[in-house]
Amino acid sequence: MDLKDKLESKKAVCSVIGLGYVGLPLAVEFARVGLDTVGVDISGEKVKLVNSATSYIKDVKTSELDKVVRKGKLRATTDFSVLREADTINICVPTPLRKTKDPDISYIVSAVKEIQKTLHEGQLIILESTTYPGTTDEVILPLLEEMGFKVGRDIFLAFSPERVDPGNEKYTTRNIPKVVGGVTPRCTELAAKLYETARMNPVRVNSARVAETVKLLENTFRSVNIGLVNEIALMCHRMDINVWEVIDAAATKPFGFMPFYPGPGLGGHCIPIDPFYLSWKAKMSGFEARFIELSGMINSEMPRHVVNRVSEALNARRKCINGSNILIMGVSYKEDIDDTRESPAYDIIRLFQRRGAQVQYYDPYVNRLEGIDNVPVFEYGGKNLARVDCAIIITGHGNVDYQMLVKNCPLIFDARNTLKGIESGNIVRL
Ligand SMILES: NC(=O)c1ccc[n+]([C@@H]2O[C@H](COP(=O)([O-])OP(=O)(O)OC[C@H]3O[C@@H](n4cnc5c(N)ncnc54)[C@H](O)[C@@H]3O)[C@@H](O)[C@H]2O)c1
């Protein structure tokens, strides 16, 4: 039986390498439609949690995970030799930046080296990690073909970017269309077939390179528009214009305008990182991606702007940052999630600490702030809020009592317009 038939009859065995924010929801989707699925991760802890049907990803409900684990449709392991049984392998490992802002694709390479060990005829390999155009053709393809297989004839290789937006209940791994670009047309067809079998909606493109660039265009679009609106916010502050009111009124235009909002800086594993994958690769063709560099500069200056604005606001109250009690409200990189990766809260906290402030944080989703010292958790309550010199809303969450904050805290700097509609003399907005 060839792979197409196996997929159509749901006899194919699927595997997913990397069971994080991207890989776990995907593995659950495969298992949910009845495909035997195995997840492989280097983290023994995650593997144990999956096998005991305990979800550690907010978007994957434990009840949903429990259903597929109990039916024996999904299991997890740290043992890569299970890939021998797999007909399809989706790679969902991290793609960070090095300190020099160069792409770090070492996780992808290490996953492919594991695949090499049990690679066999008929296997379909799909890279889902976000990466620069050419990774599939220039890095993965040669590693697979050096094992003696011809891609497009013996084995199949494609790129399909993951476009999930953690915390978004309307658009999830299940219903976001899946862009698919294979190394050959047959690779594209088989990859599209896998997603169709999982009841996803594949959008075919003509090459892996196009599929890789699609994802980077999407995230560059966000980064550039956020950079633009951040610059407008800086400009409006200088000119004493309420930027939030400007955006809300502009957003009433039914065409040709899409609102983006300023904030304390970019966060998460995607928007601050992905555009630099593209500009790094463009440089190799002698092309300077100016919008990417410029928006990167503006966005990465926002934490400093927030600290300067707080300094001004304290100064107006005859106070200074040195020795002040600063409360950081919301440390995840966006609302109603627990992910703190690349959160601007880190830069802002460090800047305050460097200027001599005592910093505490409050975030109902984050019990422990990894990677930074001397930032205790704040006990949220009226009396304690009254003792804070300034509370800064970095990220607003739906489950926080902001009325209590406004009632008790002497000064609030709202970097997200979370307190929209509340007028009070102790609120200063970005
Ligand atoms: N998080 C998002 O919102 C999002 C959205 C779209 C795309 N992406 C992209 O998807 C990719 C994965 O991101 P993520 O957020 O799921 O990361 P993550 O850190 O949540 O998960 C990655 C997982 O891979 C595992 N891992 C690392 N190296 C491994 C290896 N060699 N073999 C097996 N497992 C390994 C880690 O233990 C971890 O569980 C990245 O390229 C990211 O840019 C992420």
Ligand as a Chemical Component Dictionary entry (heavy atoms), coordinates in Angstrom:
data_LIG
# 
_chem_comp.id                   LIG 
_chem_comp.type                 NON-POLYMER 
_chem_comp.pdbx_formal_charge   0 
_chem_comp.three_letter_code    LIG 
# 
loop_
_chem_comp_atom.comp_id 
_chem_comp_atom.atom_id 
_chem_comp_atom.alt_atom_id 
_chem_comp_atom.type_symbol 
_chem_comp_atom.charge 
_chem_comp_atom.model_Cartn_x 
_chem_comp_atom.model_Cartn_y 
_chem_comp_atom.model_Cartn_z 
_chem_comp_atom.pdbx_ordinal 
LIG N1  N1  N 0  4.609  29.200 19.527 1  
LIG C1  C1  C 0  3.990  29.738 18.494 2  
LIG O1  O1  O 0  3.074  30.518 18.639 3  
LIG C2  C2  C 0  4.399  29.397 17.073 4  
LIG C3  C3  C 0  3.510  29.702 16.039 5  
LIG C4  C4  C 0  3.850  29.385 14.744 6  
LIG C5  C5  C 0  5.088  28.812 14.485 7  
LIG N2  N2  N 1  5.954  28.541 15.502 8  
LIG C6  C6  C 0  7.223  27.911 15.158 9  
LIG O2  O2  O 0  7.131  26.525 15.464 10 
LIG C7  C7  C 0  8.393  26.023 15.921 11 
LIG C8  C8  C 0  8.227  25.398 17.297 12 
LIG O3  O3  O 0  7.800  26.385 18.204 13 
LIG P1  P1  P 0  7.109  26.048 19.585 14 
LIG O4  O4  O 0  6.519  27.320 20.066 15 
LIG O5  O5  O -1 6.237  24.843 19.454 16 
LIG O6  O6  O 0  8.386  25.675 20.460 17 
LIG P2  P2  P 0  8.404  24.942 21.874 18 
LIG O7  O7  O 0  9.668  25.336 22.528 19 
LIG O8  O8  O 0  7.106  25.162 22.583 20 
LIG O9  O9  O 0  8.450  23.403 21.498 21 
LIG C9  C9  C 0  9.524  22.798 20.881 22 
LIG C10 C10 C 0  9.670  21.386 21.441 23 
LIG O10 O10 O 0  10.713 20.744 20.725 24 
LIG C11 C11 C 0  11.462 19.954 21.632 25 
LIG N3  N3  N 0  12.765 19.714 21.007 26 
LIG C12 C12 C 0  13.826 20.538 20.880 27 
LIG N4  N4  N 0  14.805 19.945 20.172 28 
LIG C13 C13 C 0  14.349 18.718 19.854 29 
LIG C14 C14 C 0  14.889 17.635 19.118 30 
LIG N5  N5  N 0  16.093 17.712 18.553 31 
LIG N6  N6  N 0  14.150 16.533 18.996 32 
LIG C15 C15 C 0  12.924 16.440 19.569 33 
LIG N7  N7  N 0  12.353 17.431 20.249 34 
LIG C16 C16 C 0  13.056 18.560 20.378 35 
LIG C17 C17 C 0  11.477 20.770 22.904 36 
LIG O11 O11 O 0  11.746 19.965 24.027 37 
LIG C18 C18 C 0  10.051 21.342 22.907 38 
LIG O12 O12 O 0  9.150  20.504 23.585 39 
LIG C19 C19 C 0  9.327  27.225 15.882 40 
LIG O13 O13 O 0  10.000 27.229 14.673 41 
LIG C20 C20 C 0  8.391  28.411 15.952 42 
LIG O14 O14 O 0  8.960  29.564 15.360 43 
LIG C21 C21 C 0  5.622  28.793 16.795 44 
# 
loop_
_chem_comp_bond.comp_id 
_chem_comp_bond.atom_id_1 
_chem_comp_bond.atom_id_2 
_chem_comp_bond.value_order 
_chem_comp_bond.pdbx_ordinal 
LIG N1  C1  SING 1  
LIG C1  O1  DOUB 2  
LIG C1  C2  SING 3  
LIG C2  C3  SING 4  
LIG C2  C21 DOUB 5  
LIG C3  C4  DOUB 6  
LIG C4  C5  SING 7  
LIG C5  N2  DOUB 8  
LIG N2  C6  SING 9  
LIG N2  C21 SING 10 
LIG C6  O2  SING 11 
LIG C6  C20 SING 12 
LIG O2  C7  SING 13 
LIG C7  C8  SING 14 
LIG C7  C19 SING 15 
LIG C8  O3  SING 16 
LIG O3  P1  SING 17 
LIG P1  O4  DOUB 18 
LIG P1  O5  SING 19 
LIG P1  O6  SING 20 
LIG O6  P2  SING 21 
LIG P2  O7  DOUB 22 
LIG P2  O8  SING 23 
LIG P2  O9  SING 24 
LIG O9  C9  SING 25 
LIG C9  C10 SING 26 
LIG C10 O10 SING 27 
LIG C10 C18 SING 28 
LIG O10 C11 SING 29 
LIG C11 N3  SING 30 
LIG C11 C17 SING 31 
LIG N3  C12 SING 32 
LIG N3  C16 SING 33 
LIG C12 N4  DOUB 34 
LIG N4  C13 SING 35 
LIG C13 C14 SING 36 
LIG C13 C16 DOUB 37 
LIG C14 N5  SING 38 
LIG C14 N6  DOUB 39 
LIG N6  C15 SING 40 
LIG C15 N7  DOUB 41 
LIG N7  C16 SING 42 
LIG C17 O11 SING 43 
LIG C17 C18 SING 44 
LIG C18 O12 SING 45 
LIG C19 O13 SING 46 
LIG C19 C20 SING 47 
LIG C20 O14 SING 48 
# 
